[in-house]
């Protein structure tokens, strides 16, 4: 044990070696801290996609609320919508298929274009989230005709069954 301790002390006796190790350690810590603080392009894109999704959902809810409140007898109303999935994007692809007697290979590559943010894939189609259910709270919910009008409007608007729509009386 003492031999190991003596070898370590002998190795670090020279001040230059200690300074070099300290400088390397400081540089390593700085690189780690800097790499954590710089956001990646993917993180920025994910934040942008999440903001677009939230904006879309809020827009659908507010438009639905505005529509329902315009039905005769509804009065005040609030709407909450649940979505089945998130938006899905379909991008253009180049598909190279190589069929020979001994093997088959398939190579897919996205078609890219130069945009303001660098190379981006070409968007062919975008699927918006599907509505799973709707809850409506309104003043006129106790009146059967109003309740049925709200249920039919929501069912037609989102093409969902009436069992996925809840209409309740507004508290107060």
Residue pairs with C-beta under 8 A, 6 or more apart in sequence:
11 17
12 18
41 117
41 118
49 87
52 87
53 86
53 87
53 129
56 87
56 128
56 129
57 81
57 83
57 129
60 81
60 131
61 79
61 80
61 81
64 79
64 81
64 134
64 154
64 157
65 77
65 78
65 79
67 153
67 157
68 74
68 77
68 79
68 136
68 138
68 150
68 153
68 154
69 75
69 76
69 77
69 138
71 146
71 149
71 150
71 153
72 146
72 149
73 140
73 143
73 145
73 146
73 149
74 138
74 139
74 140
74 146
74 149
74 150
75 138
75 139
75 140
75 170
76 138
76 139
76 170
77 136
77 137
77 138
77 139
77 170
78 136
78 137
78 138
78 170
79 134
79 135
79 136
79 137
80 134
80 135
81 131
81 133
81 134
81 135
81 158
82 131
82 132
82 133
82 134
83 129
83 130
83 131
83 132
84 129
84 130
84 131
84 132
85 129
85 130
86 129
87 126
87 127
87 128
87 129
88 126
88 127
89 123
89 125
89 126
89 127
90 123
90 124
90 125
90 126
90 127
91 110
91 111
91 121
91 122
91 123
91 124
92 110
92 111
92 121
92 122
92 123
92 124
93 108
93 109
93 110
93 111
94 108
94 109
94 110
94 111
95 106
95 107
95 108
96 106
96 107
96 108
96 109
97 104
97 105
97 106
97 107
98 104
98 105
98 106
98 107
110 121
110 122
111 121
111 122
112 119
112 120
112 121
112 122
113 119
113 120
113 122
131 158
131 160
132 160
132 164
133 160
133 164
133 165
133 166
134 154
134 158
134 160
134 164
134 165
134 166
135 165
135 166
135 168
136 150
136 154
136 165
136 166
136 167
136 168
137 167
137 168
137 169
137 170
137 171
138 146
138 150
138 167
138 168
138 169
138 170
139 169
139 170
140 146
140 147
141 147
141 150
141 167
141 168
141 169
141 170
142 169
147 167
150 165
150 167
151 162
151 165
151 167
152 162
154 160
154 165
155 161
155 162
155 165
